């Protein structure tokens, strides 16, 4: 994600040590890491929520397609009616 080397991290640590001081540095780092961990948790929850919504939408699309495919079309009705007529004619001939 970020391309930081050891020299850049060392420079940031020295600057923090100078500006914050050795007494407040652990407290500052702890609060920064707590903030970052909360951001990670929130982003993970958001990602799973979005995936859940996407799955629900996909399931609804599939179920609608299944329901629409199960309904006979007018062509299917005509074919079924023709087969029924043929069956009736065959039974009459016997």
C-alpha positions in Angstrom: 0.0 0.0 0.0 2.6 2.6 1.1 6.2 2.2 0.2 8.0 3.1 3.4 11.5 2.0 4.1 13.3 1.7 7.4 14.9 5.1 6.9 11.6 6.9 6.5 10.1 5.1 9.5 13.2 6.0 11.6 12.8 9.6 10.5 9.2 9.7 11.5 10.0 8.1 14.9 12.7 10.7 15.6 10.4 13.6 14.6 7.7 12.2 16.9 10.1 11.8 19.7 11.3 15.4 19.4 7.9 17.0 19.1 5.9 14.8 21.5 8.5 13.8 23.9 9.5 10.5 25.4 6.8 10.8 28.2 3.8 11.2 25.9 5.0 9.1 23.0 3.6 5.7 24.2 0.2 7.3 24.9 0.2 8.9 21.4 1.2 5.7 19.7 -1.4 3.7 21.6 -4.2 6.2 20.6 -3.0 6.1 17.0 -3.0 2.3 16.9 -6.5 2.2 18.6 -7.8 4.5 16.0 -6.3 2.5 13.2 -7.7 -0.8 14.6 -11.2 0.8 14.9 -11.0 1.9 11.3 -10.1 -1.7 10.2 -13.0 -3.1 12.2 -15.5 -0.6 10.7 -14.2 -1.2 7.2 -14.5 -4.9 7.7 -18.1 -4.5 8.9 -18.9 -2.2 6.0 -17.4 -4.7 3.5 -19.4 -7.6 4.9 -22.5 -5.5 5.0 -22.1 -4.6 1.3 -21.4 -8.2 0.4 -24.5 -9.3 2.2 -26.6 -6.8 0.4 -25.1 -7.8 -2.9 -25.8 -11.5 -2.2 -29.4 -10.6 -1.2 -29.9 -8.7 -4.4 -28.5 -11.6 -6.5 -30.7 -14.1 -4.7 -33.8 -11.9 -5.4 -32.8 -11.8 -9.1 -32.4 -15.5 -9.3 -35.7 -16.2 -7.4 -37.6 -13.8 -9.7 -36.1 -15.5 -12.8 -37.1 -18.9 -11.4 -40.6 -17.7 -10.7 -40.9 -16.2 -14.2 -39.6 -19.3 -15.8 -42.1 -21.5 -14.0 -45.1 -19.5 -15.4 -46.2 -21.0 -18.7 -45.9 -18.8 -21.7 -48.6 -18.4 -24.3 -46.7 -20.7 -26.6 -46.5 -23.3 -23.9 -50.2 -23.0 -23.3 -50.9 -23.5 -27.0 -48.7 -26.6 -27.1 -50.3 -28.1 -24.0 -53.8 -27.4 -25.4 -52.8 -29.1 -28.7 -51.4 -32.1 -26.9 -54.7 -32.4 -24.8 -56.7 -32.2 -28.0 -54.7 -34.9 -29.6 -55.1 -37.1 -26.6 -58.8 -36.6 -26.6 -59.0 -37.5 -30.3 -56.9 -40.6 -29.7 -59.2 -41.7 -26.9 -62.2 -41.2 -29.1 -60.7 -43.3 -31.9 -60.1 -46.2 -29.6 
